[in-house]
Amino acid sequence: WIPRGEGYSLYLRPNVIAMNDNLGLAFPESLLLYVVTSPVGPYYKSGFKPIRLTSQSNYIRAFKGGTGDSKVGGNYAPTMKPAKEAEMKGYSQVLWTLDDLVTEVGAMNVFFVFDRGEGQNKEIVTPPLSRGDILPGVTRRSIVELANEWDGYDMVERDISMKEIEAAVKEGTLLEVFGAGTAAVVTPIECIQYNDEDLEIPATGGVTQKVWDQLLSIQYGKVEHPWSVKVDV
């Protein structure tokens, strides 16, 4: 009952809820841990095709010191209205920012690839986990670990602002951008709206394609890798 083919898989979602026999705000004395399983297909209808984002500063997804680095429903409730507004304007998702610093895309972590000049390694940048305002996604971690082994690239976890992205687009040094998450896996990004201007980005780039190919080869057991364990059924 799981569709065969790349992009399809069995999605596992652990959940935990309080089981106190009262209604109210109180520390739980009892918890129920359960797992929802569901067959899933490609996260975006367009499949492995570039999407367009709008950066958001009027609404804030998470603050430092909050629950932005945890998989809780409270992180998603305030994103529904801005996501719908973005969709109505022709954008697929919201790129969340805090004080102009990039945090993450609505359903994904985000990566940027910069050209640092002749003779220099290209730089792959993703926002750091140290601020506590983004989810430490396993797909994010997988990409960081894979990219750290590539020749010609520096994998860097650091703050990155929309002003830096805007300048890099206009200078031609932002080579590509992509999102990454459990459901979406890897999604190329071809545009980020910022200050009422669409910043057009080359897509799909070589790094994006390389990440997609490596992750899916591991996921579907096409290559030998410690992360991929075949189970006889």
Sequence and secondary structure as in RCSB ss.txt:
>XXXX:A:sequence
WIPRGEGYSLYLRPNVIAMNDNLGLAFPESLLLYVVTSPVGPYYKSGFKPIRLTSQSNYIRAFKGGTGDSKVGGN
YAPTMKPAKEAEMKGYSQVLWTLDDLVTEVGAMNVFFVFDRGEGQNKEIVTPPLSRGDILPGVTRRSIVELANEW
DGYDMVERDISMKEIEAAVKEGTLLEVFGAGTAAVVTPIECIQYNDEDLEIPATGGVTQKVWDQLLSIQYGKVEH
PWSVKVDV
>XXXX:A:secstr
    STT EEEEEEEEEE  SS SS   S EEEEEEEEEE  SSTT SS EEEEEESSS S  TTTTTTS  GGG
TGGGHHHHHHHHHTT SEEEEEETTEEEEETTBEEEEEE   TTS EEEEE  STTS S   HHHHHHHHHHTT 
TTEEEEE   BHHHHHHHHHHT EEEEEEEETTTEEEEEEEEEETTEEEE   S HHHHHHHHHHHHHHTTSS  
TT      
